């Protein structure tokens, strides 16, 4: 990936400033810009200014790597698209003011201090409202939901950030994050670590080569070999999701095959029923044919019924009078006798 802007540290006048980002954006005016960010935050004013500069450019995609918090999250809010590394973390919080008091104060001095602190609080409340609205615009959540989340603080992993709507897409981590050095950065900025899911993220793992590699498992998660230590094998979230996706696909395939077998079984039963019905019909027809043949045989063997004669005049020689009915009977019998047995 070719990044036109690469922010990797403190956001502010003595770090990655709004002027720095503006210069980079101006030099890429009218072009798509990829901005990589790995920052624990910094100056609120610079974060807000960068956010506006990004919106003004209009075609900026932000890639969040590692840990991003505070002003860094504000800087990315108005990007066209926000992508987050699968092993990254995301944090928002309320505005913080520097308070450093180490003194012995009398009642009047305490009252003056309280007045000053209350004034700071009211100013911070205003800023918190603005930031909560910005987060709400990005996520589609309400301001109250954002204020509650800002009050709670704590790190969200990539999946949580996606569910809240802060990011649009989770991408594969390009490399492993050095958690040991990250811990020092977090401590330096006074950022909380209370909601990081795995406490072992900040412990050193002594890799031990596995005696056996599971080729099929490795193929599913796309690695040459599994990582392990003396306590066993460990997988990252992306690898676990790959396994889960594969298992779901296999389960769907099995269910489909079961459904196909059930359908074929039903079709076979229906075919058997049709065959049995046809066989019964053939037997019935055979019985009927046999009865009809018997009737024909009896008719051939039996004498014809006598009928009264009916006479009529004819022009035949000798003036003989023929019985027309008997002639008809004779013709019918001749026709019947001509039928094959």
C-alpha positions in Angstrom: 0.0 0.0 0.0 1.3 3.5 -0.9 0.3 5.9 1.8 0.3 9.6 0.9 0.0 10.5 4.7 1.5 8.4 7.5 0.8 9.5 11.0 2.7 7.4 13.5 2.7 9.3 16.8 1.6 12.3 18.7 -1.0 14.6 16.9 -0.2 18.3 17.6 2.1 21.2 16.9 5.2 19.2 18.1 4.2 16.1 16.2 1.9 15.3 13.3 0.1 18.7 13.1 -2.9 19.9 11.1 -0.5 22.0 9.0 1.4 18.8 8.1 -1.8 17.0 7.0 -3.0 20.1 5.1 0.2 20.3 3.1 0.0 16.6 2.2 -3.6 16.9 1.2 -3.0 20.0 -0.9 -0.2 18.2 -2.8 -2.7 15.5 -3.6 -5.7 17.7 -4.5 -8.2 15.9 -6.7 -6.6 12.6 -6.1 -7.5 9.7 -3.8 -5.5 9.8 -0.6 -4.6 6.9 1.7 -3.7 7.9 5.3 -2.2 5.4 7.7 -2.7 6.2 11.3 -1.2 4.7 14.5 -1.6 7.4 17.2 -2.7 7.5 20.8 -4.0 11.0 20.1 -2.8 14.4 21.3 -4.1 17.9 20.7 -7.8 18.2 20.4 -7.6 21.3 18.3 -5.3 19.6 15.8 -7.5 16.5 15.7 -10.6 18.6 14.9 -8.7 20.6 12.3 -7.4 17.4 10.6 -11.0 16.1 10.5 -12.2 19.1 8.7 -9.3 19.0 6.3 -10.0 15.4 5.5 -13.7 16.2 4.9 -12.7 19.2 2.7 -10.5 17.0 0.4 -13.4 14.5 0.1 -11.6 11.3 -1.0 -9.5 10.1 1.9 -9.4 6.5 3.2 -8.0 6.1 6.7 -6.2 2.9 7.7 -6.1 2.5 11.5 -3.2 0.4 12.6 -2.3 -0.7 16.2 -3.7 1.6 18.8 -5.7 4.7 18.0 -7.3 7.0 20.5 -8.6 10.4 21.4 -7.6 13.0 18.8 -6.7 10.3 16.3 -10.2 9.0 16.3 -11.5 12.5 15.7 -9.1 13.0 12.8 -10.5 9.9 11.1 -14.2 10.6 11.6 -14.9 12.5 8.3 -12.9 10.2 6.0 -14.7 8.7 3.0 -13.9 5.3 4.4 -12.2 4.0 7.6 -10.5 0.6 7.6 -9.1 -0.9 10.8 -6.5 -3.6 11.3 -7.8 -6.8 12.7 -5.4 -6.6 15.6 -6.0 -2.9 16.3 -7.7 -1.1 19.2 -9.9 2.0 19.3 -10.6 4.4 22.2 -12.8 7.5 22.7 -13.1 9.4 25.9 -14.3 12.7 27.3 -12.1 15.8 27.1 -9.4 15.9 29.8 -7.9 19.1 31.4 -4.5 19.2 33.0 -4.9 19.7 36.8 -1.7 19.9 38.9 -2.1 21.1 42.5 0.2 20.4 45.3 -0.3 23.0 48.0 -1.8 23.9 51.3 -5.0 25.9 50.7 -7.2 27.8 53.1 -11.0 28.1 52.7 -10.9 31.1 50.4 -8.2 29.5 48.2 -10.2 26.3 48.0 -13.3 28.2 47.0 -11.3 30.0 44.3 -9.9 26.6 43.1 -13.4 25.1 43.0 -14.7 28.0 41.0 -11.8 27.6 38.5 -12.3 23.9 38.2 -16.1 24.3 37.7 -15.4 26.7 34.9 -13.1 24.2 33.3 -15.7 21.5 33.7 -18.4 23.6 32.0 -16.0 24.2 29.1 -15.2 20.5 28.9 -18.9 19.7 28.9 -19.3 21.9 25.8 -16.5 20.2 24.0 -17.8 16.8 25.0 -21.2 17.7 23.4 -19.5 18.6 20.1 -17.4 15.5 20.1 -20.4 13.3 21.0 -22.3 14.8 18.1 -19.4 14.1 15.7 -19.2 10.5 16.8 -23.0 10.2 16.5 -22.9 11.5 13.0 -20.3 8.9 12.0 -22.0 5.9 13.7 -25.7 6.7 13.4 -26.0 6.3 17.2 -27.4 8.9 19.5 -25.5 11.6 21.4 -26.4 10.0 24.7 -25.0 6.6 23.6 -21.8 8.3 22.6 -21.5 10.3 25.8 -22.0 7.1 27.8 -19.3 5.4 25.8 -17.0 8.3 26.2 -17.6 8.3 29.9 -16.9 4.5 30.1 -13.7 4.8 28.1 -11.6 1.7 27.5 -10.3 0.1 24.4 -12.5 -1.5 21.7 -11.1 -4.2 19.5 -11.7 -4.0 15.7 -14.9 -6.1 15.8 -16.4 -3.8 18.5 -15.4 -0.7 16.6 -17.0 -2.1 13.5 -20.2 -2.9 15.4 -20.4 0.6 16.9 -20.0 2.1 13.4 -16.7 3.9 13.9 -15.0 1.9 11.1 -16.3 0.6 7.8 -14.1 -2.4 7.3 -11.7 -4.7 9.1 -8.6 -5.6 7.2 -5.9 -8.2 7.8 -3.1 -7.0 10.0 0.0 -6.3 7.9 2.3 -7.2 10.7 2.2 -8.0 14.4 2.0 -5.2 16.8 4.8 -4.9 19.4 2.6 -5.0 22.5 5.5 -4.4 24.8 6.4 -1.1 23.3 2.7 -0.2 23.0 2.3 -0.6 26.7 5.0 2.1 27.3 3.2 4.4 24.9 -0.1 3.9 26.7 1.5 4.6 30.0 3.2 7.7 28.7 -0.1 9.2 27.6 -2.0 8.0 30.7 -4.5 6.0 28.6 -6.4 3.1 30.2 -5.8 -0.5 29.5 -8.6 -1.9 31.6 -10.8 -3.2 28.7 -8.1 -4.9 26.6 -9.6 -8.4 26.4 -6.4 -10.5 26.9 -4.0 -9.6 29.7 -1.3 -11.7 28.0 -1.1 -9.1 25.2 1.6 -7.4 27.2 3.6 -10.5 28.2 6.4 -11.9 26.2 5.8 -15.2 24.5 8.7 -17.6 24.2 7.9 -19.4 21.0 8.5 -23.2 21.0 8.5 -25.1 17.7 5.7 -27.5 17.5 6.6 -31.2 17.0 3.8 -31.6 14.6 2.1 -29.2 12.2 -1.5 -29.7 11.3 -1.5 -29.1 7.5 -5.2 -28.9 7.1 -5.7 -26.4 9.9 -2.8 -24.3 8.6 -4.4 -24.3 5.1 -7.7 -23.0 6.6 -6.1 -20.1 8.5 -3.6 -19.4 5.7 -0.3 -19.9 7.6 2.7 -22.2 7.0 2.9 -23.2 10.6 1.1 -22.6 13.9 2.7 -20.6 16.6 3.0 -22.1 20.1 4.7 -21.8 23.4 5.1 -24.1 26.3 1.4 -23.6 27.2 0.2 -24.6 23.8 -1.0 -23.2 20.5 -2.3 -19.7 20.2 -4.3 -18.1 17.4 -5.3 -14.5 16.6 -8.9 -13.4 16.1 -8.7 -13.4 12.3 -7.4 -17.0 12.3 -10.2 -18.1 14.7 -12.8 -16.4 12.4 -11.3 -18.3 9.4 -11.8 -21.6 11.3 -15.3 -20.6 12.3 -16.2 -19.6 8.8 -14.9 -22.9 7.4 -16.8 -24.9 10.0 -20.0 -23.0 9.2 -19.5 -23.7 5.5 -19.0 -27.4 6.3 -22.1 -27.5 8.5 -24.2 -25.8 5.8 -22.9 -28.4 3.3 -23.8 -31.3 5.6 -27.3 -29.8 6.1 -27.7 -29.4 2.4 -26.7 -33.1 1.8 -29.1 -34.2 4.5 -31.9 -32.2 2.8 -31.1 -33.8 -0.6 -31.1 -37.3 0.9 -34.5 -36.6 2.5 -35.9 -35.3 -0.8 -34.6 -38.3 -2.7 -36.0 -40.7 -0.1 -39.4 -39.0 -0.4 -39.2 -39.3 -4.2 -38.3 -43.0 -3.9 -41.3 -43.7 -1.6 -43.6 -41.9 -3.9 -42.3 -43.9 -6.9 -42.8 -47.1 -5.0 -46.4 -46.1 -4.2 -47.0 -45.3 -7.8 -45.5 -48.7 -8.9 -47.7 -50.6 -6.4 -50.8 -48.8 -7.6 -49.9 -49.5 -11.2 -49.4 -53.2 -10.4 -52.7 -53.4 -8.6 -54.4 -51.8 -11.6 -52.8 -54.3 -14.0 -54.0 -57.2 -11.8 -57.5 -55.8 -11.8 -57.5 -55.3 -15.5 -56.2 -58.8 -16.0 -59.1 -60.2 -13.9 -61.5 -58.2 -16.0 -60.0 -59.4 -19.2 -60.2 -63.0 -18.0 -63.9 -62.6 -17.1 -64.6 -61.0 -20.5 -62.8 -63.9 -22.3 -65.0 -66.4 -20.4 -68.1 -64.5 -21.4 -67.0 -64.6 -25.0 -66.3 -68.4 -24.8 -69.8 -69.0 -23.3 -71.4 -66.9 -26.0 -69.7 -68.9 -28.7 -70.8 -72.2 -27.2 -74.4 -71.3 -26.4 -77.4 -71.3 -28.8 -78.9 -68.1 -29.9 -82.2 -66.9 -28.5 -85.3 -67.5 -30.6 -87.2 -64.5 -31.8 -90.6 -64.0 -33.5 -90.4 -63.9 -37.2 -91.1 -60.8 -39.1 -91.7 -61.1 -42.8 -91.5 -58.7 -45.6 -92.0 -59.0 -49.3 -89.1 -59.3 -51.7 -88.5 -59.3 -55.4 -86.2 -62.5 -55.1 -86.9 -65.5 -57.4 -89.8 -67.8 -56.5 -91.4 -65.0 -54.5 -89.7 -66.2 -51.3 -90.2 -64.0 -48.3 -87.1 -63.5 -46.2 -87.0 -62.9 -42.5 -85.0 -59.6 -42.2 -84.3 -60.0 -38.5 -82.8 -63.5 -39.0 -80.7 -62.2 -41.7 -79.4 -59.6 -39.4 -78.7 -62.2 -36.7 -76.9 -64.4 -39.2 -74.7 -61.5 -40.3 -73.9 -60.7 -36.7 -73.0 -64.3 -35.8 -70.8 -64.5 -38.9 -69.0 -61.3 -37.8 -68.7 -62.7 -34.2 -67.3 -66.0 -35.4 -64.7 -64.2 -37.5 -63.2 -62.7 -34.2 -60.0 -64.3 -33.1 -60.2 -66.4 -29.9 
